[in-house]
Structure formats: structure tokens, C-alpha cells
Amino acid sequence: MTNTGVTLCAIFRVPADGVASFQDYETAVLPLLREHAGVLQRRLRTADGQSEIHVIWFPATANMDAYRADPRRSAHANLFEASGATVEVLSVTDVA
């Protein structure tokens, strides 16, 4: 892994009745990462689908900001809201 850029760890918690909406949201927005030079390095999900962890890398803060501001991503916000999911996003670095 590289020590440059921005690495994020996003931790999602999803109520059981929101799993389908959350997965629809992810299907719609994760492909947009590539257009902003983002890389989904890891995507982990519990068996029940109620917790998911993403490790995402961007070459620069500007790329991350552009992804977050992408109107195509915002257009699917209703799916995220309908899911009832919560997210905690941490900026992380590699540990030697």
C-alpha cells in the first residue's frame, strides 16, 4: 500500500429492514469511485448484511471531495436514507 493520498475506513450499520435499500445505494454509488480516481481496497460485510466496512483510497483530498459532491451520488441519497443506515468515516494510515 501507498503512504500517499487519503485512506478512509467507512463503517456502516444497517437495520435489518434497510439492508436491501442500502445494497441498492452501494450498487449505484460505488462505481463512481473510479471516475474520481478512488479505489475500493476492501469491502467487508457481516453475514446478516447489517454491518459493512469499506477501505477506500483517493490520491488526494480533492478527489475525495469531488466524489462526495458528485450529483449522481447525491441523486441516490434517498436510498441511503430509506435504509436507515448510519456511517462512521475515519481517515486512517498504515501502521508499520
N, C-alpha and C positions, 0 to 999 in steps of 0.2 A: 504494500500500500504506500501511497504517497503521503508526505507530510505537508504538502501544499494544498491550497484550496480550503473548502469548507466541508466538514463531515458532520452530518446530523443523524441523530438517533430519534426516531419518532415512535412513541409508544401509544397505541390506540386501545381503548377499552370500549367494547360494543355490547349493548344489551342484546339478549337472545332474540328479541323480536326485531332488531335492527340489522342483523347480520346480512341479509340479502341486499338491503339498500346500501350498506357500507361497501360490500363487494362490488356492487354496480358502480358506485362512486370511484373506487380504486381502478376498476377496469377502464373507466372514462379518462381519469386524470394521470395515471402513471405513465402512459405512452408519451405524454407531453414533456416528461423529464428530458428525453433525448434532444428535443428541439431547443432546450436551454442548456445543453451540454451536461446535464445531470446524469448520474449513474446510480441506479438502484443496486447497491452492492449486495445486500442481503434482504430477504423478506421472509419473516418467520411468523407462523400462525399457530395458535393452540388448536387442538382437535375440535373444540366446540365453536371455533370461529369468533370467539368473544374477545380475544386479545390478539393483537398483531404488532410486530416490531419491524420497522424499516431502517436500514442503514443506507443513507443517501449521501453521495458526494457531488459537489459542484466545484469547478475550477476557480470560481471567485464568488464573492458575495453578490456581485451584480447579476450573475447567472441565477443564483438562488432567488433574488428579489424579482427577477423577470418571470421566473416560474410561478412564484406566489401571486404575482399581479396578472398573470395570463387570463384574459377574459374567458377563454374556453374552459379554464379550470373553474372560474367563478360561476360559469353557467351551470355547473353540476353541483354547486353548493347545496341545493335543495335536497339532493340525495344524502349528502353527509348529515345535514340537519335532521332529515327524516330518520336516519339510522339511530340517532340519539348518542352517537359515539362521542367520546372525549379524546383529546390528544395532548400529549406532553412531548414537546420537541426540545431536545438537548443538543447543544453544539459540543462535539466531542473530538478528542485527539487520540492518536495511537499511544500506547504505553510501551516503552522499551522493555 
